[in-house]
Amino acid sequence: MFAIERLEIIKKILIEKKTAEIPYIRKILDVTDVTIRRDLDKLEKEGFLIKTYGGAILNTASQKTDSVQNIVFKDDQPSEETNQIGLIAASMINEDDIVFISGGIIGLVIAQNLKNKSNIKVLTNDIFIASELYNQVGINVLLTGGDLILGTGILTGGVTLKSLENIYLSKAFITVKGIHLEFGYTTDNANEVLLFSEISKISNELIIVAEHSKFDKVSYKKIANINQYKKIISSKEIPDKYKDYFYSNNIKIYTAYAIK
């Protein structure tokens, strides 16, 4: 099990139970006490928990009631799959990276998992992602201009494209609305197609992020053929025919761990 998976499970335990002892966590994770203490140290530094003798308690003061997350998600909270996709994506971002994170819920979850990163630049076309990171020490946030897509915090249009001039990106994380073997990657906004096309030209590495429900779906506008990009983050529940296709075409698929 990856470290990011363990941390997410520990978070889930504490959110539900408010407190947890090391023997209980050990039983759930099947790892050593040393590993658990190291994970608890990390979460304590993030402000998520307070370590106690033999365990930890949830740091309730760190649970914001009026956060950007609550504004964006409202009654539609991100699934465990979405949270895991965001964790995996965030783990791929390294010191000195210049990354683009496209707008939407997955992008916001990625941003929320960058709190302990340093010396990175994040370019985004989502005002909520920028708001999530604006006061994070070590993260330089660049927000594109543009026209808001109705009902979202996502910016597109000519001004957005103009803001990409003379920019180089080490990584770009693109959220799509549909993935299909024949019709490729699709989205529901024509302006996003233009944006993602420009992003692909200035990025050293483009990574598709999407829940398994987006597979075998076709949206309004095509972004690219399915074999154009070589890294995808989704979940283990994607159809087997896509797993076979990615394997045969040397496309790396990173799958989220489903928490039961």
Sine and cosine of phi, psi and omega as CSV:
sin_phi,cos_phi,sin_psi,cos_psi,sin_omega,cos_omega
0.00,0.00,0.71,-0.70,0.01,-1.00
-0.94,0.33,0.40,-0.91,0.01,-1.00
-0.86,0.51,-0.65,0.76,-0.02,-1.00
-0.90,0.45,-0.51,0.86,0.05,-1.00
-0.94,0.34,-0.68,0.74,0.03,-1.00
-0.88,0.48,-0.71,0.71,-0.03,-1.00
-0.88,0.48,-0.65,0.76,-0.01,-1.00
-0.92,0.40,-0.62,0.78,0.03,-1.00
-0.91,0.41,-0.69,0.73,0.04,-1.00
-0.87,0.48,-0.67,0.74,0.05,-1.00
-0.86,0.51,-0.71,0.71,-0.01,-1.00
-0.88,0.48,-0.68,0.74,0.02,-1.00
-0.87,0.50,-0.72,0.69,-0.07,-1.00
-0.95,0.32,-0.58,0.81,0.05,-1.00
-0.89,0.46,-0.62,0.78,-0.03,-1.00
-0.98,0.20,-0.68,0.73,-0.15,-0.99
-0.97,-0.24,-0.25,0.97,-0.02,-1.00
0.95,0.31,-0.40,0.92,0.02,-1.00
-0.52,-0.85,0.46,-0.89,0.01,-1.00
-0.40,-0.91,0.65,-0.76,0.06,-1.00
-0.99,-0.13,0.43,-0.90,-0.07,-1.00
-0.85,0.53,-0.68,0.73,0.02,-1.00
-0.85,0.53,-0.61,0.79,0.02,-1.00
-0.92,0.38,-0.69,0.72,0.01,-1.00
-0.90,0.44,-0.64,0.77,0.02,-1.00
-0.86,0.50,-0.65,0.76,0.00,-1.00
-0.90,0.44,-0.62,0.79,-0.01,-1.00
-0.96,0.28,-0.68,0.73,-0.12,-0.99
-1.00,-0.04,-0.40,0.92,-0.03,-1.00
0.86,0.51,0.76,0.65,0.06,-1.00
-0.74,-0.67,0.11,-0.99,-0.05,-1.00
-0.97,0.24,0.34,-0.94,0.06,-1.00
-0.88,0.48,-0.57,0.82,0.01,-1.00
-0.87,0.49,-0.70,0.72,0.01,-1.00
-0.90,0.43,-0.68,0.74,0.00,-1.00
-0.89,0.45,-0.71,0.71,0.00,-1.00
-0.88,0.47,-0.61,0.79,0.04,-1.00
-0.90,0.44,-0.65,0.76,0.04,-1.00
-0.91,0.41,-0.65,0.76,0.03,-1.00
-0.91,0.42,-0.62,0.78,0.06,-1.00
-0.85,0.52,-0.69,0.72,-0.04,-1.00
-0.90,0.44,-0.71,0.70,-0.02,-1.00
-0.94,0.35,-0.50,0.87,0.06,-1.00
-0.94,0.35,-0.64,0.77,0.04,-1.00
-0.89,0.46,-0.53,0.85,0.03,-1.00
-0.97,0.23,-0.19,0.98,-0.01,-1.00
1.00,0.08,0.17,0.99,-0.07,-1.00
-0.98,0.21,-0.57,0.82,-0.07,-1.00
-0.65,-0.76,0.17,-0.99,0.10,-0.99
-0.85,-0.53,0.85,-0.53,-0.02,-1.00
-0.95,0.30,0.62,-0.79,0.08,-1.00
-0.81,-0.59,0.10,-0.99,0.05,-1.00
-0.92,0.40,0.93,-0.38,0.04,-1.00
1.00,0.06,0.13,0.99,0.00,-1.00
0.04,-1.00,-0.56,-0.83,-0.02,-1.00
-0.35,-0.94,0.36,-0.93,0.10,-0.99
-0.81,-0.58,0.46,-0.89,0.01,-1.00
-0.92,0.40,0.72,-0.69,0.08,-1.00
-0.99,0.11,1.00,0.00,-0.10,-0.99
-0.91,0.42,-0.39,0.92,0.01,-1.00
-0.92,0.38,-0.36,0.93,-0.03,-1.00
-1.00,0.03,-0.11,0.99,-0.03,-1.00
-1.00,0.04,0.98,-0.20,-0.09,-1.00
-0.97,0.25,0.69,-0.72,0.03,-1.00
-1.00,-0.07,-0.28,0.96,-0.03,-1.00
-0.83,-0.56,0.59,0.81,-0.08,-1.00
-0.96,0.27,0.22,-0.98,0.09,-1.00
-0.84,0.55,-0.62,0.78,-0.01,-1.00
-0.84,0.55,-0.71,0.70,-0.03,-1.00
-0.92,0.39,-0.56,0.83,0.03,-1.00
-0.91,0.40,-0.69,0.73,-0.08,-1.00
-0.98,0.20,-0.72,0.70,-0.13,-0.99
-0.98,0.20,-0.54,0.84,-0.04,-1.00
0.75,0.66,-0.86,-0.51,-0.03,-1.00
-1.00,0.05,-0.09,1.00,-0.05,-1.00
-0.96,-0.29,0.99,0.16,-0.03,-1.00
-0.95,0.31,0.53,-0.85,0.03,-1.00
-0.90,0.43,0.60,-0.80,0.01,-1.00
-0.96,0.27,0.20,-0.98,0.09,-1.00
-0.87,0.50,-0.59,0.81,0.03,-1.00
-0.87,0.48,-0.73,0.68,0.01,-1.00
-0.88,0.48,-0.67,0.74,0.03,-1.00
-0.88,0.48,-0.66,0.75,-0.01,-1.00
-0.93,0.37,-0.63,0.78,0.07,-1.00
-0.87,0.50,-0.68,0.73,0.03,-1.00
-0.89,0.45,-0.64,0.77,0.04,-1.00
-0.89,0.45,-0.71,0.70,-0.01,-1.00
-0.89,0.46,-0.70,0.71,0.01,-1.00
-0.87,0.49,-0.71,0.70,-0.01,-1.00
-0.89,0.46,-0.56,0.83,-0.01,-1.00
-0.92,0.38,-0.31,0.95,0.01,-1.00
-0.99,0.10,-0.17,0.99,-0.04,-1.00
-1.00,-0.03,0.83,-0.56,-0.11,-0.99
-0.91,-0.41,0.21,-0.98,0.05,-1.00
-0.83,0.55,0.67,-0.75,0.00,-1.00
0.97,0.24,0.05,1.00,0.07,-1.00
-0.94,0.33,0.53,-0.85,0.18,-0.98
-0.89,-0.45,0.93,-0.36,-0.16,-0.99
-0.85,-0.52,0.49,-0.87,0.16,-0.99
-0.95,-0.30,0.73,-0.68,0.08,-1.00
-0.85,-0.52,0.90,-0.44,-0.04,-1.00
-0.96,0.28,0.36,-0.93,-0.10,-1.00
-0.93,0.36,0.43,-0.90,0.05,-1.00
0.79,-0.61,0.02,-1.00,-0.10,-1.00
-0.91,0.42,-0.69,0.73,0.01,-1.00
-0.88,0.47,-0.68,0.74,0.02,-1.00
-0.86,0.51,-0.65,0.76,0.02,-1.00
-0.91,0.41,-0.63,0.77,0.04,-1.00
-0.91,0.41,-0.63,0.78,0.09,-1.00
-0.85,0.53,-0.73,0.68,-0.03,-1.00
-0.87,0.49,-0.65,0.76,-0.02,-1.00
-0.90,0.43,-0.36,0.93,-0.01,-1.00
-0.99,-0.15,0.26,0.97,0.04,-1.00
-0.97,-0.23,0.11,0.99,-0.14,-0.99
-0.87,0.49,-0.48,0.88,-0.02,-1.00
-0.98,-0.18,0.21,0.98,0.04,-1.00
-1.00,0.04,0.36,-0.93,0.03,-1.00
-0.59,-0.81,0.36,-0.93,0.03,-1.00
0.82,0.57,0.74,0.68,0.09,-1.00
-0.78,-0.62,0.43,-0.90,0.11,-0.99
-0.91,-0.41,0.73,-0.68,0.01,-1.00
-0.87,-0.50,0.88,-0.48,0.11,-0.99
-0.98,-0.20,0.74,-0.67,0.01,-1.00
-0.57,-0.82,0.39,-0.92,0.10,-0.99
-0.94,-0.35,0.46,0.89,-0.02,-1.00
-0.79,-0.61,0.86,-0.51,-0.07,-1.00
-0.92,0.39,-0.46,0.89,0.01,-1.00
-0.96,0.27,-0.59,0.81,0.08,-1.00
-0.90,0.44,-0.69,0.72,0.03,-1.00
-0.88,0.47,-0.64,0.77,0.01,-1.00
-0.92,0.40,-0.54,0.84,0.01,-1.00
-0.92,0.40,-0.52,0.86,-0.14,-0.99
-0.95,-0.32,-0.04,1.00,-0.23,-0.97
-0.88,0.48,-0.47,0.88,-0.05,-1.00
-0.93,-0.38,0.39,0.92,-0.01,-1.00
-1.00,0.01,0.88,-0.47,0.02,-1.00
-0.90,0.44,0.74,-0.67,0.03,-1.00
1.00,-0.07,-0.10,0.99,0.03,-1.00
-0.87,-0.49,0.86,-0.51,0.04,-1.00
-0.99,-0.12,0.90,-0.43,-0.10,-1.00
-0.99,-0.17,0.76,-0.65,0.07,-1.00
-0.86,-0.51,0.86,-0.52,-0.02,-1.00
-0.95,-0.31,0.81,-0.58,0.05,-1.00
-0.93,0.37,0.38,-0.92,0.20,-0.98
-0.99,0.12,-0.21,-0.98,0.08,-1.00
0.74,-0.67,-0.05,-1.00,-0.01,-1.00
-0.99,-0.10,0.72,-0.69,0.00,-1.00
-0.95,0.31,0.73,-0.68,0.19,-0.98
-0.96,0.28,0.78,-0.62,-0.10,-0.99
-0.78,0.62,0.77,-0.64,0.06,-1.00
0.99,0.16,0.14,0.99,-0.01,-1.00
-0.73,-0.68,-0.01,-1.00,0.14,-0.99
-0.96,-0.28,0.28,0.96,-0.15,-0.99
-1.00,-0.02,0.73,-0.69,-0.03,-1.00
-0.96,-0.27,0.69,-0.72,0.07,-1.00
-0.59,-0.81,-0.01,-1.00,0.08,-1.00
0.96,-0.29,-0.12,-0.99,-0.09,-1.00
-0.89,0.46,-0.64,0.77,0.00,-1.00
-0.91,0.42,-0.61,0.80,0.04,-1.00
-0.88,0.47,-0.72,0.69,0.01,-1.00
-0.90,0.44,-0.64,0.77,-0.01,-1.00
-0.88,0.47,-0.56,0.83,-0.05,-1.00
-0.94,0.33,-0.19,0.98,0.00,-1.00
-1.00,0.05,-0.13,0.99,-0.06,-1.00
-0.89,0.46,0.71,-0.71,0.06,-1.00
0.90,0.44,0.43,0.90,0.05,-1.00
-0.94,-0.33,0.65,-0.76,0.11,-0.99
-0.90,-0.43,0.68,-0.74,0.01,-1.00
-0.87,-0.50,0.69,-0.73,0.09,-1.00
-0.99,0.16,-0.57,0.82,0.01,-1.00
-0.58,-0.82,0.50,-0.87,0.11,-0.99
-0.69,-0.73,0.74,-0.68,0.03,-1.00
-0.94,-0.34,0.90,-0.44,-0.12,-0.99
-0.92,-0.40,0.82,-0.57,0.08,-1.00
-1.00,-0.04,0.75,-0.66,-0.01,-1.00
-0.88,-0.48,0.34,-0.94,-0.01,-1.00
-0.99,-0.15,-0.31,0.95,0.00,-1.00
-0.49,-0.87,0.58,-0.81,0.07,-1.00
-0.72,-0.70,0.84,-0.55,-0.09,-1.00
-0.60,-0.80,0.66,-0.75,-0.04,-1.00
-0.86,0.51,-0.62,0.79,-0.04,-1.00
-1.00,0.02,-0.67,0.75,-0.13,-0.99
-0.99,-0.15,-0.06,1.00,0.11,-0.99
0.96,0.27,-0.53,-0.85,-0.01,-1.00
-1.00,-0.04,0.74,-0.67,-0.05,-1.00
-0.73,-0.68,0.32,-0.95,0.05,-1.00
-0.64,-0.77,0.18,-0.98,-0.07,-1.00
-0.98,-0.17,0.13,0.99,-0.01,-1.00
-0.75,-0.66,0.84,-0.54,-0.07,-1.00
-0.89,0.46,-0.59,0.81,-0.01,-1.00
-0.92,0.40,-0.49,0.87,0.04,-1.00
-0.92,0.40,-0.53,0.85,0.04,-1.00
-0.87,0.49,-0.71,0.70,0.03,-1.00
-0.90,0.44,-0.67,0.74,0.00,-1.00
-0.89,0.46,-0.75,0.66,-0.05,-1.00
-0.92,0.39,-0.52,0.86,0.06,-1.00
-0.90,0.44,-0.69,0.73,0.03,-1.00
-0.93,0.37,-0.64,0.77,0.03,-1.00
-0.86,0.51,-0.66,0.75,-0.02,-1.00
-0.90,0.43,-0.47,0.88,-0.01,-1.00
-0.97,0.24,-0.49,0.87,-0.10,-1.00
-0.96,-0.28,0.04,1.00,-0.04,-1.00
-0.95,-0.30,0.71,-0.71,0.06,-1.00
-0.93,0.37,-0.49,0.87,-0.06,-1.00
-0.53,-0.85,0.82,-0.57,0.02,-1.00
-0.93,-0.37,0.78,-0.63,-0.09,-1.00
-0.85,-0.53,0.83,-0.56,0.04,-1.00
-0.99,0.13,0.72,-0.70,0.09,-1.00
-0.83,-0.56,0.77,-0.64,-0.04,-1.00
-0.26,-0.97,0.60,-0.80,0.10,-0.99
-0.94,0.35,0.33,-0.95,-0.05,-1.00
-0.89,0.45,-0.39,0.92,-0.01,-1.00
-0.92,0.38,-0.28,0.96,-0.01,-1.00
-0.99,0.14,-0.17,0.98,0.00,-1.00
-0.98,0.21,0.58,-0.82,-0.07,-1.00
0.92,0.38,0.34,0.94,0.05,-1.00
-0.91,-0.41,0.52,-0.85,0.05,-1.00
-0.80,-0.60,0.82,-0.58,0.03,-1.00
-0.98,-0.18,-0.27,-0.96,-0.20,-0.98
-0.93,0.38,-0.72,0.69,-0.13,-0.99
-0.79,-0.62,0.65,-0.76,-0.01,-1.00
-0.99,0.17,0.71,-0.71,0.07,-1.00
-1.00,-0.08,-0.75,0.66,-0.05,-1.00
-0.23,-0.97,0.28,-0.96,0.13,-0.99
-0.92,0.39,0.40,-0.92,-0.10,-1.00
-0.92,0.38,-0.39,0.92,-0.01,-1.00
-1.00,-0.08,0.13,0.99,-0.09,-1.00
-0.97,0.23,-0.54,0.84,-0.04,-1.00
-0.93,-0.38,0.57,-0.82,-0.21,-0.98
-0.95,-0.31,0.09,1.00,0.06,-1.00
-0.65,-0.76,0.71,-0.70,0.01,-1.00
-0.68,-0.73,0.68,-0.74,0.12,-0.99
-0.92,-0.40,0.85,-0.52,0.04,-1.00
-0.53,-0.85,-0.67,-0.74,0.01,-1.00
-0.74,-0.67,0.20,-0.98,-0.02,-1.00
-0.92,0.40,-0.18,0.98,-0.07,-1.00
-1.00,0.04,0.09,1.00,0.03,-1.00
-0.92,0.40,0.49,-0.87,-0.04,-1.00
-0.84,0.54,0.57,-0.82,-0.05,-1.00
-0.87,0.50,-0.54,0.84,-0.03,-1.00
-0.90,0.44,-0.49,0.87,0.06,-1.00
-0.97,0.25,-0.63,0.77,0.08,-1.00
-0.85,0.52,-0.69,0.72,0.01,-1.00
-0.90,0.44,-0.67,0.74,-0.01,-1.00
-0.90,0.43,-0.72,0.69,-0.01,-1.00
-0.88,0.47,-0.68,0.73,0.01,-1.00
-0.88,0.47,-0.69,0.72,-0.05,-1.00
-0.93,0.36,-0.42,0.91,-0.07,-1.00
-0.94,-0.33,0.33,0.94,0.08,-1.00
0.84,0.55,0.65,0.76,0.07,-1.00
-0.96,-0.26,0.83,-0.56,-0.04,-1.00
-0.99,0.14,0.77,-0.64,0.05,-1.00
-0.90,-0.44,0.85,-0.52,0.04,-1.00
-0.97,-0.22,0.85,-0.52,-0.14,-0.99
-0.94,-0.34,0.66,-0.75,0.00,-1.00
-0.96,0.27,0.52,-0.86,0.04,-1.00
-1.00,-0.01,0.84,-0.54,-0.03,-1.00
-0.99,0.15,0.85,-0.53,0.03,-1.00
-1.00,0.05,0.83,-0.55,-0.02,-1.00
-1.00,0.07,0.00,0.00,0.00,0.00
